[in-house]
Amino acid sequence: MSVTVHSDTADRKATLCAILAELDSYVLADQVADHLQTAGIKGEPGACGDCPISRFVRQRWQQLTDQDVCVMTDSVGVYVYTVPAADRAVLLAMVDTPSVVASFLRCFDAHAYPDLIA
């Protein structure tokens, strides 16, 4: 999948949407889990900054932009921040969590995918 890297706020949001589109193309949470497992992505249940979705987005963002970021994910939104400097981070982009991703997160947090637990 080709993703265009964007630099301003609206364009960063478009970059985040393009990254999530890789997962949003699926219908089932199990398909998202399979995609993450194939990519070698694991995470911690209940850890919004260290779940497989956050790790996936962070990895893809870094590959596309060469920018190290923090990613927070929950069933409502996906948030990309600058790495905190002097205890301060800047929000770069935020989008609503796609429904299939939110479904995956609920299942993952309930330990439905033990192979994805780091």
C-alpha positions, 0 to 999 in steps of 0.5 A: 500500500502506498501512503503519501506523507503530509506535513501540515495539520490537515495533511498529517491527519490524512497520513494517519487515515491512510495508515489506519486504512490498512486495517479499516479495509477488514470487516472482522477483528480477527482479520485485524489480528491476523494482519498485526500478527503477520506484521509481527506487531504485539502489545500490552492489553489495556495499555492505550500507548502500548497496544498493538494498534498504537505500535502499528501506527507508530511503526508505520508513521516512523517508516513514512516520515522518519519522525519518532512519535507517541501514539495513544489509541482507544475505542474512540480515537487514535492520537499521534503526538511528538515525543515529549520534550521537557514533559511537553508533547504536541498533538500532530493528528487525531482521528476517530478509531475505525469500528473494526479497530475498536472491535479488535481493541475490545477483544484484545483487551479481553485477552482474545488474542494471546499470540499478540500479547508482548 
